[in-house]
């Protein structure tokens, strides 16, 4: 039974990965995610369904458009591979027939387009960040959820207020933006899923990863970097590792 579920999740995940590639390409360009149908970003030729099979099409076409031979960016294949892997990982962590699987599968998969869009364009579209807030609050109302509505709502109010204050203080002191509005909305949305206890550790881990990346690869104090990518990565890591269990190993 488990093997069958994994196969189904793998197929579903690959299909979702293909859709996420549409979001990654179109949202930063403020294009419709519905119309036109799938097409080459270079020549504009529509992609027929038999050339739009996740993973397989990329391999058969050797990463190039059939019509104009333009290279298809490597992230298309990566997204279509990691999406089913994450979905299967959430299933192995939480099981299938419970609210926690649905909750954390949704959140983990939601992080994928945010990771790549922020990584490529250093923006987090409000269309992806703000909806997390009501979705997380709705999950908090569902029985057998691990975070209650009071915890969820309180976490959202506290994190939003704190980050907004932090952003204004940084702007006042440095005369520049240090924390983008997309990051604030994203962390507020994530807080409704995890509540007050886990969130500080999530933010700390994401910050440490961001600092390490900055020190190793960026080093330029005047150059910014996409913090949303580290938030997204940390959220997925936290979910797949079972965040509640990780807290048991901390001296708190």
C-alpha positions in Angstrom: 0.0 0.0 0.0 2.8 2.4 0.9 4.5 1.8 -2.5 1.3 2.6 -4.3 0.8 5.8 -2.4 4.4 6.8 -3.1 3.9 6.2 -6.8 0.7 8.3 -6.9 2.4 11.1 -4.9 5.4 11.0 -7.3 3.1 11.4 -10.3 1.1 14.1 -8.6 4.2 15.9 -7.4 5.8 16.0 -10.9 2.6 17.5 -12.3 2.5 20.1 -9.6 6.2 20.8 -10.3 5.3 21.6 -13.9 2.6 24.0 -12.6 5.1 25.6 -10.2 7.4 26.3 -13.2 4.6 28.3 -14.7 4.3 30.3 -11.5 8.0 30.8 -11.3 8.2 32.2 -14.9 5.0 34.2 -15.0 4.3 35.7 -11.6 7.4 37.9 -11.6 6.5 39.1 -15.0 2.9 39.8 -13.9 1.5 37.5 -16.6 -1.6 35.3 -16.3 -0.9 31.8 -15.1 -3.9 30.5 -17.1 -3.6 32.2 -20.6 -1.8 31.6 -22.9 -1.2 27.9 -22.5 2.3 26.5 -22.0 4.7 28.0 -24.6 8.4 28.6 -25.2 9.7 31.7 -23.5 11.9 32.6 -26.4 10.0 31.8 -29.6 6.5 31.8 -28.1 5.5 28.6 -29.8 2.8 26.6 -27.9 4.1 23.4 -26.3 1.9 20.4 -27.2 0.8 18.1 -24.4 3.1 15.3 -25.6 6.1 17.6 -25.1 4.9 18.8 -21.8 5.3 15.7 -19.7 7.2 16.5 -16.5 10.8 15.4 -16.3 10.6 13.1 -19.3 10.1 15.9 -21.8 13.1 17.8 -20.5 15.3 14.7 -20.8 14.1 13.8 -24.3 14.5 17.3 -25.6 17.9 17.5 -23.9 16.9 20.7 -22.2 16.1 22.6 -25.4 13.0 23.9 -27.2 12.0 21.7 -30.1 11.3 24.7 -32.4 14.0 27.3 -31.7 16.6 25.2 -29.8 16.6 27.8 -27.0 17.9 26.3 -23.8 15.3 25.4 -21.1 16.6 26.7 -17.8 17.9 23.9 -15.5 15.5 24.9 -12.7 12.5 23.5 -14.7 13.9 20.0 -14.3 15.0 20.6 -10.7 11.5 21.8 -9.7 9.8 18.8 -11.3 12.2 16.4 -9.4 12.1 18.0 -5.9 8.4 18.6 -5.8 7.4 14.9 -5.7 10.4 14.2 -3.4 9.1 16.8 -0.9 5.5 15.5 -1.2 6.7 11.9 -0.5 8.9 13.2 2.4 5.9 14.8 4.0 3.9 11.6 3.6 6.7 9.6 5.2 6.9 12.0 8.1 3.2 12.6 8.9 1.3 9.8 7.1 -1.5 10.4 4.6 -4.9 10.4 6.1 -4.6 13.2 8.6 -4.8 17.0 8.7 -1.1 17.4 9.4 -0.2 15.8 6.1 -2.5 18.2 4.2 -1.3 21.2 6.2 2.4 20.6 5.9 2.3 19.3 2.4 0.6 22.5 1.3 3.0 24.7 3.2 6.1 22.8 2.0 5.0 22.8 -1.7 4.0 26.5 -1.4 7.6 27.3 -0.5 9.0 26.0 -3.9 7.9 28.8 -6.2 8.7 31.3 -3.5 12.2 29.9 -3.2 13.0 30.2 -6.9 11.2 33.5 -7.5 13.0 35.2 -4.7 16.2 33.6 -5.7 16.0 34.7 -9.3 14.3 38.1 -8.9 14.6 39.0 -5.2 10.9 39.5 -4.8 8.2 37.5 -3.1 4.8 38.1 -4.8 2.0 39.1 -2.4 -0.1 36.6 -4.3 2.0 33.9 -2.7 2.8 35.3 0.7 -0.4 36.9 2.0 -2.8 34.0 1.3 -0.8 31.9 3.7 -2.2 33.9 6.6 -5.9 33.0 6.2 -5.0 29.4 5.2 -2.9 28.9 8.3 -5.6 30.3 10.5 -8.2 28.0 8.9 -6.0 25.0 9.6 -5.7 26.2 13.2 -9.5 25.8 13.5 -9.4 22.2 12.3 -9.6 19.5 15.1 -6.4 17.4 15.6 -4.3 20.2 14.3 -1.0 20.7 16.2 -1.4 24.5 16.5 -4.5 26.0 18.0 -6.2 29.2 16.8 -5.1 31.3 19.7 -1.5 30.3 19.2 -1.7 30.8 15.5 -3.4 34.2 15.7 -1.1 35.4 18.4 2.0 34.3 16.5 0.9 36.2 13.4 0.2 39.4 15.3 3.5 39.3 17.2 5.7 38.4 14.3 4.1 41.0 12.0 4.3 43.7 14.6 7.9 42.9 15.5 9.1 42.6 11.8 7.4 45.8 10.8 9.0 47.7 13.7 12.3 46.2 12.9 12.0 47.2 9.2 11.1 50.8 10.2 14.0 51.0 12.7 16.5 49.7 10.1 15.2 52.2 7.5 15.5 55.0 10.0 19.0 54.0 11.0 20.5 53.1 7.6 18.2 55.1 5.3 17.6 51.9 3.3 15.3 48.9 3.3 16.7 46.0 5.2 13.7 43.7 5.3 11.3 43.6 2.4 7.5 43.6 2.7 7.4 40.2 1.0 9.6 38.8 3.8 7.3 40.3 6.5 4.1 38.9 4.9 5.8 35.5 4.3 7.0 35.1 7.9 3.6 36.2 9.2 1.9 33.6 7.0 4.4 30.9 8.1 3.8 31.8 11.8 0.1 30.9 11.5 1.2 27.3 10.6 3.9 26.8 13.2 2.8 29.0 16.1 4.9 30.8 18.7 7.2 28.0 19.9 8.8 26.8 16.6 9.0 30.2 14.8 12.0 31.7 16.6 14.1 28.7 15.8 13.0 28.7 12.2 13.9 32.4 11.9 17.2 31.8 13.6 18.1 28.9 11.4 17.2 30.8 8.2 19.2 33.8 9.4 22.3 31.7 10.1 22.0 30.1 6.7 21.6 33.5 5.1 24.6 34.9 7.0 26.8 32.0 5.9 25.7 32.4 2.3 26.4 36.1 2.5 29.9 35.7 4.0 30.9 32.9 1.6 29.4 34.0 -1.7 28.4 37.7 -1.5 30.7 39.5 0.9 29.7 42.9 -0.6 28.1 44.9 2.3 26.2 47.0 -0.3 24.7 44.1 -2.1 21.5 42.5 -0.9 20.4 38.9 -1.1 17.2 37.0 -1.2 16.3 36.1 2.4 13.0 34.5 1.2 15.0 31.6 -0.3 16.5 30.8 3.1 13.1 31.1 4.8 11.6 28.7 2.3 14.4 26.2 2.5 14.3 26.3 6.3 10.5 25.7 6.4 10.8 22.7 4.1 13.7 21.3 6.2 11.7 21.9 9.4 8.7 20.1 8.1 10.6 17.1 6.6 12.7 16.7 9.8 9.6 17.0 12.1 10.1 20.3 13.8 8.5 19.3 17.0 11.0 16.5 17.4 13.9 18.8 16.7 12.8 21.0 19.6 13.1 18.0 21.9 16.9 18.0 21.4 17.3 21.6 22.2 18.1 22.7 25.8 14.8 24.6 26.4 
